[in-house]
Amino acid sequence: MAQAKQGDVVAVNYTGRLKDGTVFDSNVGGDPLFFTLGAGQVISGFEEAVAGMSVGETKTATIPSEQAYGARREDMVFTVDRDRLPPDLHPEIGQELQLRTQDNQAVPVLITGLTETDVTIDANHPLAGMDLIFDIELVGIE
């Protein structure tokens, strides 16, 4: 039976969870996830887990943070003066915002702290620093 290899478009069903069992994402019961192996469309550890699988095969893969969203970086947590925010924005802890880089790329961030004068913003991916566990089923190779 054919095995998934670099350059193949694959279709997978998956459930992603943390070590404590918390499910953070799943497409089970929905449409499969399609991506090209080796194209960098998903985290590297997920690509590595799918490579070599055959259609119909299932596996559980533990992906270390370095092959997922990287280490949590304190230099990606910063404080800005409230007066630098748009006047119609009413910041709240847990609120998700998008910042724009100099080349107009959108970067998702999370408000993690507030004072009378400042807002603390975290630009780390929410799963940064975490090892991830995926239950994967390969449902197709194109």
Backbone as a chain_set.jsonl record, in Angstrom:
{"seq": "MAQAKQGDVVAVNYTGRLKDGTVFDSNVGGDPLFFTLGAGQVISGFEEAVAGMSVGETKTATIPSEQAYGARREDMVFTVDRDRLPPDLHPEIGQELQLRTQDNQAVPVLITGLTETDVTIDANHPLAGMDLIFDIELVGIE", "coords": {"N": [[0.842, -1.185, 0.0], [0.466, 2.272, -0.703], [2.565, 4.764, 0.745], [2.49, 7.869, 2.461], [4.417, 10.535, 1.226], [6.999, 13.057, 0.805], [5.821, 15.874, -0.976], [3.378, 14.755, -1.644], [-0.144, 15.337, -1.643], [-2.048, 15.157, 1.131], [-4.805, 13.835, 3.04], [-6.185, 14.189, 6.17], [-7.717, 13.142, 9.236], [-7.915, 14.426, 12.499], [-7.237, 14.804, 16.013], [-6.19, 17.113, 18.3], [-4.512, 17.365, 21.364], [-3.644, 18.34, 24.732], [-1.178, 17.415, 27.236], [-2.655, 17.043, 29.565], [-5.022, 16.118, 28.619], [-6.817, 17.932, 27.572], [-8.617, 18.924, 24.777], [-7.577, 20.789, 22.049], [-8.028, 21.193, 19.379], [-9.822, 19.778, 16.64], [-10.857, 17.901, 13.807], [-12.493, 15.833, 13.488], [-15.412, 14.281, 12.427], [-15.949, 16.275, 10.712], [-14.801, 17.947, 7.74], [-11.92, 16.493, 6.133], [-8.492, 17.499, 6.776], [-6.522, 18.892, 4.339], [-3.257, 18.912, 3.055], [0.028, 19.619, 1.702], [2.668, 17.469, 1.948], [5.745, 18.482, 3.211], [5.569, 21.092, 2.407], [5.373, 22.966, 4.37], [2.929, 23.761, 5.415], [1.673, 22.982, 7.69], [2.509, 22.427, 11.174], [5.878, 21.34, 11.746], [6.334, 18.922, 13.159], [3.894, 17.616, 12.899], [3.779, 17.133, 10.159], [5.968, 15.363, 9.978], [4.935, 13.229, 11.458], [2.858, 12.309, 9.826], [4.143, 11.575, 7.471], [5.034, 8.662, 5.786], [2.848, 7.226, 6.61], [0.089, 5.039, 5.773], [-2.934, 4.972, 3.801], [-5.836, 4.825, 5.743], [-4.487, 4.127, 8.006], [-3.929, 4.722, 11.489], [-2.55, 6.743, 14.105], [-0.968, 7.801, 17.141], [0.717, 10.664, 17.92], [3.246, 12.292, 19.697], [4.239, 15.526, 19.842], [6.986, 17.497, 20.311], [7.379, 20.796, 21.719], [9.286, 22.252, 20.259], [8.967, 21.343, 17.672], [6.518, 22.176, 17.126], [4.918, 24.898, 18.016], [7.075, 26.213, 18.99], [9.225, 27.494, 21.635], [7.953, 29.243, 24.464], [8.268, 32.709, 24.483], [9.519, 35.298, 26.336], [10.228, 37.769, 25.364], [8.285, 38.344, 23.596], [6.199, 39.338, 24.92], [4.836, 42.319, 25.816], [4.479, 45.743, 26.919], [2.242, 48.386, 26.347], [1.428, 51.874, 26.15], [-1.797, 52.942, 27.073], [-2.778, 55.113, 25.66], [-1.811, 54.77, 23.127], [-3.464, 53.064, 21.866], [-6.33, 52.512, 19.72], [-8.932, 54.943, 20.076], [-11.543, 53.972, 20.303], [-11.287, 51.418, 21.245], [-11.816, 49.18, 23.838], [-10.033, 47.77, 26.017], [-9.768, 44.423, 27.343], [-8.812, 41.861, 29.618], [-7.783, 38.851, 28.154], [-8.819, 39.428, 25.706], [-8.611, 39.16, 22.202], [-6.544, 40.527, 19.724], [-5.408, 42.018, 16.628], [-2.289, 42.855, 15.451], [-0.448, 44.866, 13.153], [2.384, 44.261, 11.179], [5.383, 45.927, 9.96], [5.445, 45.23, 7.276], [2.8, 44.883, 6.758], [1.68, 42.487, 7.634], [-0.653, 40.517, 9.418], [-0.676, 39.957, 12.873], [-1.702, 37.869, 15.369], [-2.571, 38.696, 18.716], [-2.778, 38.663, 22.33], [-4.458, 40.186, 25.003], [-3.091, 40.391, 28.137], [-2.803, 41.714, 30.505], [-3.73, 44.608, 32.435], [-3.479, 48.016, 33.37], [-4.152, 51.227, 34.831], [-2.814, 52.874, 33.057], [-1.453, 51.303, 31.204], [-1.286, 48.529, 28.828], [-0.811, 45.093, 28.711], [0.492, 42.945, 26.332], [0.523, 39.828, 24.683], [2.289, 38.179, 22.277], [2.914, 35.583, 21.731], [2.216, 32.366, 20.302], [-0.778, 30.738, 21.313], [-0.281, 28.051, 21.963], [2.413, 27.901, 22.293], [5.424, 26.639, 23.676], [4.347, 24.292, 24.55], [4.081, 20.744, 24.57], [2.495, 18.74, 22.17], [-0.173, 16.45, 21.559], [-1.278, 14.362, 19.067], [-3.932, 12.563, 17.66], [-4.07, 10.841, 14.788], [-5.496, 10.135, 11.619], [-4.891, 8.884, 8.49], [-6.603, 9.606, 5.664], [-6.512, 9.895, 2.932], [-4.444, 10.052, -0.034], [-3.169, 12.08, -2.504]], "CA": [[0.0, 0.0, 0.0], [1.256, 3.498, -0.821], [2.809, 5.527, 1.957], [2.588, 9.31, 2.248], [5.798, 10.996, 1.102], [7.181, 14.47, 0.474], [5.197, 16.295, -2.223], [2.004, 14.245, -1.728], [-1.246, 16.021, -0.969], [-2.654, 14.17, 2.016], [-6.022, 14.204, 3.753], [-6.146, 13.572, 7.492], [-8.572, 13.508, 10.355], [-7.026, 14.526, 13.659], [-7.614, 15.469, 17.253], [-5.018, 17.6, 19.01], [-4.787, 17.556, 22.787], [-2.514, 18.609, 25.608], [-0.835, 16.289, 28.117], [-3.711, 16.847, 30.562], [-6.2, 15.598, 27.938], [-7.608, 19.017, 26.995], [-8.62, 18.969, 23.31], [-7.463, 22.162, 21.562], [-8.491, 21.265, 17.989], [-10.187, 18.5, 16.036], [-11.72, 17.98, 12.633], [-13.238, 14.576, 13.447], [-16.816, 14.568, 12.197], [-16.018, 17.333, 9.711], [-14.01, 17.694, 6.533], [-10.497, 16.22, 6.388], [-7.494, 18.531, 6.542], [-5.663, 18.611, 3.191], [-2.032, 19.7, 2.975], [1.109, 19.006, 0.938], [3.805, 17.108, 2.793], [6.987, 19.17, 2.876], [5.329, 22.479, 1.978], [5.35, 23.87, 5.519], [1.571, 24.261, 5.637], [1.318, 22.615, 9.057], [3.716, 22.379, 12.002], [6.812, 20.331, 11.236], [6.136, 17.642, 13.825], [2.701, 16.985, 12.344], [4.224, 16.611, 8.859], [6.808, 14.187, 10.222], [4.085, 12.145, 11.936], [2.046, 11.803, 8.711], [5.031, 10.964, 6.478], [5.188, 7.226, 5.943], [1.573, 6.573, 6.93], [-0.705, 4.51, 4.664], [-4.358, 5.314, 3.901], [-6.542, 3.999, 6.712], [-3.668, 3.964, 9.205], [-4.084, 5.706, 12.564], [-1.441, 6.768, 15.058], [-0.902, 8.895, 18.103], [2.061, 11.25, 17.868], [3.554, 13.371, 20.638], [5.087, 16.482, 19.135], [7.583, 18.444, 21.257], [7.106, 22.2, 21.398], [10.23, 22.742, 19.244], [8.451, 20.958, 16.355], [5.137, 22.663, 17.062], [4.878, 26.361, 17.963], [8.292, 26.748, 19.578], [9.263, 27.837, 23.06], [7.324, 30.51, 24.851], [9.31, 33.733, 24.529], [9.133, 36.464, 27.132], [10.428, 38.986, 24.581], [7.081, 38.57, 22.789], [5.228, 39.936, 25.831], [5.254, 43.708, 25.947], [3.511, 46.678, 27.477], [2.06, 49.627, 25.578], [0.598, 52.899, 26.789], [-3.198, 52.914, 26.615], [-3.043, 56.199, 24.704], [-1.378, 54.35, 21.793], [-4.52, 52.216, 21.322], [-7.43, 53.273, 19.111], [-9.801, 55.477, 21.13], [-12.784, 53.2, 20.426], [-10.971, 50.097, 21.775], [-11.977, 49.055, 25.288], [-9.297, 46.526, 26.251], [-10.116, 43.532, 28.447], [-7.923, 40.702, 29.712], [-8.285, 37.736, 27.354], [-9.263, 39.925, 24.402], [-7.691, 38.916, 21.095], [-6.393, 41.641, 18.783], [-4.433, 41.794, 15.562], [-1.366, 43.937, 15.171], [0.115, 44.83, 11.803], [3.821, 44.472, 11.107], [5.765, 46.952, 8.992], [5.095, 44.784, 5.92], [1.345, 44.745, 6.756], [1.249, 41.147, 8.035], [-1.452, 40.501, 10.642], [-0.141, 39.116, 13.938], [-2.662, 37.784, 16.465], [-2.025, 38.911, 20.052], [-3.736, 38.5, 23.406], [-4.275, 41.092, 26.135], [-2.897, 39.574, 29.334], [-2.751, 42.541, 31.707], [-4.199, 45.992, 32.308], [-3.396, 48.97, 34.48], [-4.79, 52.494, 34.461], [-2.077, 53.542, 31.988], [-0.787, 50.376, 30.292], [-1.89, 47.268, 28.418], [0.198, 44.07, 28.448], [0.103, 42.172, 25.15], [1.319, 38.63, 24.472], [2.269, 37.795, 20.868], [3.218, 34.16, 21.593], [1.103, 31.502, 19.908], [-1.351, 30.186, 22.541], [0.267, 26.723, 22.245], [3.88, 27.978, 22.395], [5.985, 26.047, 24.871], [3.625, 23.082, 24.939], [4.146, 19.534, 23.766], [1.151, 18.454, 21.675], [-0.461, 15.057, 21.237], [-2.252, 14.266, 17.983], [-4.461, 11.304, 17.137], [-4.11, 11.121, 13.343], [-5.919, 9.1, 10.688], [-4.661, 9.259, 7.09], [-7.779, 9.167, 4.905], [-6.292, 9.968, 1.496], [-3.202, 10.553, -0.63], [-3.397, 12.448, -3.911]], "C": [[0.885, 1.246, 0.0], [1.384, 4.204, 0.532], [2.967, 7.0, 1.598], [4.057, 9.721, 2.233], [5.82, 12.474, 0.708], [6.571, 14.78, -0.887], [3.783, 15.782, -2.4], [1.038, 15.213, -1.065], [-1.963, 14.945, -0.164], [-3.918, 14.741, 2.64], [-6.016, 13.459, 5.078], [-7.315, 14.034, 8.348], [-7.672, 13.504, 11.58], [-7.774, 15.098, 14.858], [-6.326, 15.843, 17.948], [-5.38, 17.846, 20.458], [-3.492, 17.838, 23.532], [-2.279, 17.404, 26.507], [-1.927, 16.01, 29.144], [-5.022, 16.349, 29.948], [-7.088, 16.662, 27.313], [-7.484, 19.007, 25.472], [-8.569, 20.427, 22.879], [-7.918, 22.309, 20.121], [-8.823, 19.862, 17.501], [-11.023, 18.76, 14.798], [-12.553, 16.705, 12.493], [-14.73, 14.902, 13.376], [-17.03, 15.678, 11.185], [-15.225, 16.947, 8.479], [-12.565, 17.383, 6.897], [-9.65, 17.471, 6.142], [-6.619, 18.069, 5.386], [-4.433, 19.494, 3.283], [-0.995, 18.916, 2.183], [2.269, 18.73, 1.866], [5.062, 17.815, 2.3], [6.811, 20.622, 2.489], [5.264, 23.46, 3.143], [3.979, 24.439, 5.823], [1.039, 23.93, 7.021], [2.617, 22.556, 9.87], [4.575, 21.182, 11.602], [6.625, 18.964, 11.879], [4.927, 16.886, 13.318], [3.034, 16.385, 10.982], [5.033, 15.333, 9.044], [5.973, 12.991, 10.663], [3.298, 11.51, 10.794], [2.916, 11.102, 7.663], [5.211, 9.483, 6.795], [3.91, 6.489, 6.307], [0.904, 6.073, 5.648], [-2.168, 4.891, 4.881], [-5.051, 4.304, 4.816], [-5.776, 3.808, 8.009], [-3.98, 5.073, 10.208], [-2.853, 5.632, 13.462], [-1.654, 7.915, 16.018], [0.536, 9.37, 18.111], [2.18, 12.347, 18.914], [4.583, 14.265, 19.972], [5.655, 17.472, 20.143], [7.387, 19.879, 20.775], [8.025, 22.743, 20.306], [9.761, 22.405, 17.83], [6.993, 21.374, 16.186], [5.177, 24.196, 16.929], [6.053, 27.014, 18.665], [8.147, 27.029, 21.066], [8.502, 29.136, 23.291], [8.437, 31.527, 25.061], [8.805, 34.961, 25.288], [9.336, 37.77, 26.365], [9.242, 39.272, 23.653], [5.912, 39.041, 23.65], [5.699, 41.361, 26.074], [4.108, 44.569, 26.451], [3.47, 47.925, 26.599], [1.203, 50.592, 26.396], [-0.813, 52.827, 26.216], [-3.467, 53.983, 25.558], [-2.545, 55.88, 23.295], [-2.419, 53.455, 21.115], [-5.593, 53.08, 20.658], [-8.413, 53.729, 20.192], [-11.097, 54.668, 21.329], [-12.543, 51.786, 20.963], [-11.08, 50.127, 23.295], [-11.339, 47.732, 25.708], [-9.788, 45.769, 27.482], [-9.121, 42.381, 28.445], [-8.573, 39.533, 28.981], [-8.76, 38.145, 25.966], [-8.192, 39.662, 23.356], [-7.726, 40.103, 20.15], [-5.476, 41.206, 17.66], [-3.598, 43.051, 15.415], [-0.873, 43.78, 13.746], [1.611, 45.095, 11.874], [4.113, 45.559, 10.077], [5.436, 46.549, 7.567], [3.619, 44.376, 5.824], [0.849, 43.324, 7.01], [0.446, 41.265, 9.329], [-0.842, 39.518, 11.632], [-1.174, 39.068, 15.059], [-1.955, 37.941, 17.811], [-3.157, 38.799, 21.069], [-3.43, 39.508, 24.501], [-4.211, 40.251, 27.402], [-2.828, 40.389, 30.619], [-3.176, 43.961, 31.416], [-3.875, 46.77, 33.569], [-4.133, 50.217, 34.009], [-4.142, 53.105, 33.219], [-1.53, 52.617, 30.915], [-1.648, 49.162, 29.953], [-0.749, 46.298, 28.125], [-0.334, 43.152, 27.356], [1.073, 41.015, 24.969], [1.175, 38.198, 23.016], [2.692, 36.346, 20.653], [1.988, 33.434, 21.063], [0.534, 30.908, 21.198], [-0.793, 28.812, 22.927], [1.796, 26.715, 22.331], [4.327, 27.388, 23.725], [5.327, 24.754, 25.311], [3.912, 21.933, 23.987], [2.71, 19.167, 23.404], [1.008, 16.983, 21.337], [-1.556, 15.052, 20.176], [-2.63, 12.818, 17.731], [-4.736, 11.577, 15.659], [-4.613, 9.904, 12.595], [-5.669, 9.62, 9.274], [-5.827, 8.707, 6.274], [-7.6, 9.258, 3.404], [-4.929, 10.491, 1.133], [-3.513, 10.862, -2.086], [-2.078, 12.553, -4.639]], "O": [[1.938, 1.262, 0.638], [0.453, 4.234, 1.337], [3.516, 7.333, 0.548], [4.84, 9.322, 3.096], [4.801, 13.053, 0.332], [6.777, 14.035, -1.845], [3.043, 16.315, -3.227], [1.36, 15.832, -0.051], [-2.425, 13.946, -0.715], [-4.084, 15.955, 2.756], [-5.859, 12.238, 5.108], [-7.824, 15.146, 8.207], [-6.769, 12.674, 11.688], [-8.794, 15.775, 14.725], [-5.463, 14.993, 18.165], [-6.408, 18.451, 20.762], [-2.396, 17.603, 23.025], [-3.089, 16.477, 26.534], [-2.111, 14.863, 29.552], [-6.015, 16.175, 30.655], [-8.027, 16.327, 26.59], [-6.377, 19.073, 24.937], [-9.414, 21.224, 23.288], [-8.172, 23.426, 19.67], [-8.188, 18.885, 17.897], [-11.798, 19.715, 14.744], [-13.242, 16.521, 11.49], [-15.241, 15.697, 14.165], [-18.168, 15.991, 10.837], [-15.006, 15.766, 8.21], [-12.035, 17.94, 7.857], [-10.042, 18.373, 5.401], [-6.04, 16.984, 5.438], [-4.543, 20.689, 3.558], [-1.118, 17.703, 2.011], [2.797, 19.643, 2.501], [5.399, 17.752, 1.118], [7.797, 21.323, 2.262], [5.114, 24.663, 2.928], [3.878, 25.504, 6.432], [0.065, 24.53, 7.475], [3.705, 22.628, 9.3], [4.063, 20.148, 11.175], [6.749, 17.945, 11.199], [4.922, 15.655, 13.304], [2.625, 15.265, 10.677], [4.81, 14.342, 8.35], [6.269, 11.858, 10.283], [3.09, 10.297, 10.792], [2.472, 10.14, 7.036], [5.504, 9.107, 7.931], [3.886, 5.258, 6.312], [1.128, 6.622, 4.57], [-2.593, 5.107, 6.016], [-4.873, 3.094, 4.679], [-6.349, 3.372, 9.008], [-4.26, 6.21, 9.829], [-2.202, 4.592, 13.562], [-2.402, 8.856, 15.756], [1.462, 8.579, 18.288], [1.321, 13.225, 19.007], [5.661, 13.815, 19.586], [4.898, 18.213, 20.77], [7.248, 20.135, 19.579], [7.613, 23.59, 19.514], [10.117, 23.106, 16.883], [6.325, 20.978, 15.231], [5.441, 24.719, 15.847], [6.043, 28.22, 18.911], [7.089, 26.825, 21.662], [8.427, 30.001, 22.419], [9.428, 31.244, 25.733], [7.801, 35.571, 24.923], [8.691, 38.772, 26.675], [9.197, 40.317, 23.003], [4.779, 39.134, 23.177], [6.836, 41.581, 26.492], [2.94, 44.181, 26.413], [4.5, 48.447, 26.17], [0.376, 50.186, 27.212], [-0.991, 52.667, 25.009], [-4.289, 53.783, 24.663], [-2.822, 56.634, 22.362], [-2.283, 53.124, 19.937], [-5.743, 54.253, 21.0], [-8.697, 52.977, 21.125], [-11.676, 54.688, 22.416], [-13.497, 51.026, 21.123], [-10.506, 50.995, 23.953], [-12.008, 46.7, 25.753], [-10.165, 46.354, 28.498], [-8.642, 41.972, 27.387], [-9.758, 39.256, 29.162], [-9.069, 37.286, 25.14], [-7.01, 39.91, 23.591], [-8.792, 40.619, 19.816], [-4.843, 40.152, 17.732], [-4.12, 44.157, 15.273], [-0.881, 42.678, 13.198], [2.057, 46.029, 12.54], [3.206, 46.05, 9.406], [5.176, 47.41, 6.726], [3.232, 43.623, 4.93], [-0.277, 42.987, 6.644], [0.816, 42.019, 10.228], [-0.527, 38.382, 11.275], [-1.498, 40.102, 15.644], [-0.875, 37.389, 18.021], [-4.336, 38.835, 20.716], [-2.274, 39.671, 24.89], [-5.135, 39.499, 27.712], [-2.797, 39.819, 31.71], [-3.009, 44.462, 30.304], [-3.98, 46.257, 34.683], [-4.675, 50.244, 32.904], [-4.809, 53.766, 32.424], [-1.176, 53.076, 29.828], [-2.588, 48.813, 30.668], [0.174, 46.631, 27.381], [-1.454, 42.647, 27.437], [2.287, 41.184, 25.084], [0.072, 37.886, 22.565], [2.82, 35.913, 19.508], [0.857, 33.834, 21.336], [1.306, 30.598, 22.105], [-0.829, 28.446, 24.102], [2.407, 25.651, 22.43], [3.699, 27.604, 24.762], [5.703, 24.18, 26.333], [3.979, 22.111, 22.771], [1.811, 19.272, 24.239], [1.958, 16.347, 20.883], [-2.616, 15.652, 20.354], [-1.765, 11.951, 17.604], [-5.543, 12.443, 15.322], [-4.215, 8.777, 12.888], [-6.177, 10.677, 8.902], [-6.021, 7.494, 6.197], [-8.44, 8.755, 2.657], [-4.323, 11.265, 1.874], [-4.049, 10.024, -2.811], [-2.054, 12.853, -5.833]]}, "num_chains": 1, "name": "protein.A"}
